[in-house]
Amino acid sequence: MDGARAAAVEEAGCWDEALMAAALLAVDPAGLGGVVLRCGPGAVRDAWLGHFQHLNGGEAPRRVPAHVSDGRLLGGLDLAATLRTGRPVTEHGILAAADGGMLMLCMAERLTAAAAARITSVLDTGEVVLERDGLAERRPTRFGVIALDEGADADEHPPPALGERLALHLDLSGLGGRVLEARCGVSRADIPSARQRLGTVRAPQATVDALCETAAALGIGSARAASMALRAARAAAALGGRAEVADEDVILAARLVLAPRATRVPAPPQPEPERAEDAAPAEEDPRPSAAEGRDAESLDRQPPETPPQALPERTVAATLAVLPPGLLAQLQGQLAGATRARTSGGRGGAPQRGQLRGRPIGVLAREPTRGARLHVIETLRAAAPWQRLRRAQSGARATRVLVRKQDFRVTRFKQRTQTTAVFVVDASGSAALHRLGEAKGAVELILAECYVRRDRVALIGFSGRGAQILLPPTRSLLRAKRSLAGLPGGGGTPLASGLDAARGLADAVRRRGETPLVILLTDGQANVGRNGKGGRPAAEADALQAARLLRADRTAAVLVDTARQPRPLTAQLAREMGARYLPLPRADAGALAATVRSFAQAQAHTSRVVP
């Protein structure tokens, strides 16, 4: 019962700080940049957004979809007005129209790189630069941003460049509906007076030093974070009716702005070394007198005086209290996710050719040949500014739109493909049953995630004098278990035949528009050649040649060396394949599945862009 009560108190405190963050954002939206709100759709997120909208005078933020185009963001040529008047007419975009207000980025973790770059540029410069469709304009604009982070995975976050420019980072994903009854002490009537008072609030040098020292203790290398924390402290002082930033304002700003950006846990303060003059002189009598004894006894009965902590120490301590548990583990996961290739969302395989499938991501100036899809609106937009000149040159009627070759625009597509993991298992020798058991367990573990990752799995076994496909590419776990029920084992090691079979299956997978990933499990002791005859030198030469052919096809591969003592020839085989070499003499099914998962995710999020 005590644990539940403590959890409820902690959630209520988190909600109170979130409401206070909404009040600070309402006071200084452009100065703070905005907020990253990590929370899925539901009552908690709706309550926070409703509270902010209430404090902001009832004005709803402008919604921006994740795949917004440059034309909608920056503006451009008003096509209808241009064709009607015969002269270029500018249409302002979302960023210019949001001047003095707020933007809401829906599903910010899937925001395109181009859109994130446009928004961060405007946040830095305070103006929209329009250079397209024959137009060149600059329009001042200042606004705040609410980035809704709905990422399901721990490594799905809004673009880092955008998150760095938004002062407030709130994570409300773990709060329940019972916290909605709590309300902070800021009302809607306090916001206008706080906005007027904000420009006159002073910040002593001690507060600046405290925020900078706290940022350094938390491992924050960017000076922008400390600057935004100072703006948050000034906004908090303005809300409190103070003309100067107080200690509680500094602590609140550190908890809201600096704590979510921490990269390390602050080290505990070290005790100061004893100074030489504080030590007792050696020549004095160590035996105390009677009066000194009575004084020492009275001092022992009194509680020791605790020296007051300096503002930087209190700020670090208050920030440390809100750091999430397991911070270092979370940071390691984020760093591992950052090393993988990323796009706006989804998982997929490697780039492939195509013309008419996928999600449109923009246009390209070229003729609609080889099956490319003509973008009619953008073609007319490119031709519109030149209509008056072209009509004067050709004498055409005013009702016709004259289009030239250089005006054609075609649509660019982005398409994600699924990955097919092809297990190639060495089923020869006395350890065959053990290796096949590992492969069987790994295949079943990978298949359990196929519904989410949209991957498929195939299995090739080689032993005796050849190789055979034991399990065609599938996502059916039941079919895989039936096919894996009785696998043959024993005999020689026709490694070249196994690689040839993997190459043929990978080519078939590639023809289906999917991305093959070959996982070879072997000890590298090839002793049967392509012709089915024994002989280790000839078999090893055939295996190296088959590995080169697999690399020539640019097939992603992993070689798992299952020998008890890895041999140099196996590492050479991995180099010839262009494969990642993993010596795992004691690998189990979980380790193999984790290896395949990490390697597949390293190639995930890639896409094709056509034409």
WOWO-V399093 format. One line per field, one symbol per residue. phi: phi as a letter, one per 40 degrees, with the letter a starting at -180 (. if undefined). burial: 1 if it has 9 or more other ideal C-beta (glycine too) atoms within 8 Angstrom, else 0. Layout:
phi->???
burial->???
This chain:
phi->.ccccccccccccccccccccccccccbccccgiacbcacdiccccccccccccccggcccccbccbcccccccgicccccccccgbcbcbcccccccdgbbbbccfccbcccccccccccccccgacbbbafgbabbbcababbbcccbccccccacddcccccbccbbbbcccbccccccaccbbccccdcccccccbccbcccccccccccccccgcccccccccccccccccccccgbcbccccccccccccbcdcccbacdccccccccccccccccccccccccccccccccccccccccccccdccccccccccbcccgcccccccccccccccbbcigbacccbcibbbhccbibbcaccbfgccccccccccccccbccccccccgcccccbcbbccccbbccbbbbbcbbcbcbbcbbgcccccccccccccccccccbccccfcbbbbbbbagbabaccacdabccccccccccbbcaggcbcccccccccccccccccccgbbcbcbbbacgccabcccgcchccccccccccccccccccfccabbbccccbdbccccccccccgbccbcbcbcbccccccccccccccccgcabbbc
burial->00000001001101111111111111111001111111100001111110111011000011010111011011111110111000011110111101101111111111111011111111100011110110100010101111111110001111101111111111010010001101000100011011101100101000111111111011010000110111111111111001011100111111111111110101000000000000000000000000001001000000000000001111111111011000100110110111010011000110010110010011110100000111100111111111100110000000000100001111111111111111111111100100111111111111101100101111111111001011101110101110110010110111111111111011101100011111111111111111000001011111111111111010111111111000100111110110101101101010111011101111111111010
